[in-house]
C-alpha cells in the first residue's frame, strides 16, 4: 500500500497563498484562511503541496487503508475554491450557503463574495468540532 501524499508539511501557508497567480483567487484564499482560523481557533497548516488544513482527523477504511486528513481545509484551485467538508453532515446549512457545487467531500465556490460567510463559518465550526481529533471508520 502506498503512503498518503496529503500529509502535513512545514511549508509556509503565507508563501503558498502569495504564490496564487489570480489576484481575486489569492484575496479569496486570504479571507477564507482568516475565516477558518477564527472558526477553528487553530493555525493553518499546509497538507501536501496545495491544501491548507485546520486540525486533523484519522480515517480507517474497512480495507485496512488509513491515514490522516485535515478536519477542515481548502485549496485555491484555478477553477474554484475547493472546500474540504463533509457535505451530508451539514445539509441544512449547505442550503443557505449560496452559489456552490459539490462532489462527495468537496464544496466548490467560484467567488467567496457570493456565499453567505456567517453560514460558511457555522459549517466550518460544526465540521471542526465533529471531526477534529477523532477517528473515522467505515
Residue pairs with C-beta under 8 A, 6 or more apart in sequence:
1 64
1 65
4 67
4 68
5 48
6 47
6 48
6 51
6 67
6 69
7 47
7 48
7 67
7 68
8 45
8 46
8 47
8 53
8 56
8 68
9 45
9 46
9 47
9 48
9 49
10 46
11 46
11 49
12 46
13 33
13 44
13 45
13 46
13 52
16 46
16 50
16 52
17 26
17 29
17 30
17 33
17 52
17 76
18 26
20 26
20 29
20 76
22 78
24 111
25 76
25 78
25 81
26 76
28 76
28 81
28 111
28 112
28 113
29 52
29 74
29 76
29 81
31 112
32 74
32 76
32 81
32 83
32 112
33 44
33 52
33 74
35 117
35 120
35 121
35 124
36 44
36 52
36 54
36 72
36 73
36 74
36 124
37 43
37 44
37 54
38 121
39 72
39 121
39 124
39 125
39 128
40 54
40 55
40 71
40 72
40 124
40 125
40 128
40 132
42 54
42 55
42 128
42 132
43 54
44 52
44 53
44 54
45 52
45 53
45 54
45 70
46 52
46 53
47 53
47 69
47 70
47 73
50 75
50 77
51 70
51 73
51 74
51 75
51 84
52 73
52 74
52 75
53 69
53 70
53 71
53 72
53 73
53 84
54 70
54 71
54 72
54 73
54 128
54 132
55 70
55 71
55 72
55 128
55 131
55 132
55 133
56 68
56 69
56 70
56 71
56 132
56 133
57 68
57 69
57 70
57 71
57 131
57 132
57 133
57 134
57 135
57 136
58 66
58 67
58 68
58 134
58 135
58 136
59 66
59 67
59 68
59 69
59 135
59 136
59 137
59 138
60 66
60 135
60 136
60 137
60 138
61 137
61 138
62 137
62 138
69 84
70 84
71 127
71 128
71 131
71 132
71 133
72 83
72 84
72 85
72 124
72 127
72 128
72 131
73 83
73 84
74 81
74 82
74 83
74 84
75 81
75 82
75 84
76 82
79 108
80 101
80 108
80 109
80 110
81 108
81 109
81 110
81 112
82 106
82 107
82 108
83 106
83 107
83 108
83 109
84 105
84 106
85 105
85 106
85 107
85 123
85 124
85 127
86 105
86 127
86 130
86 131
87 94
87 102
87 104
87 105
87 106
87 107
89 126
89 127
89 130
90 123
90 126
90 127
93 119
93 122
93 123
93 126
94 100
94 102
94 107
94 123
96 116
96 119
97 107
97 115
97 116
97 119
97 120
97 123
98 114
98 115
98 116
98 119
99 109
99 110
99 114
99 115
100 107
100 108
100 109
100 115
101 107
101 108
102 108
109 115
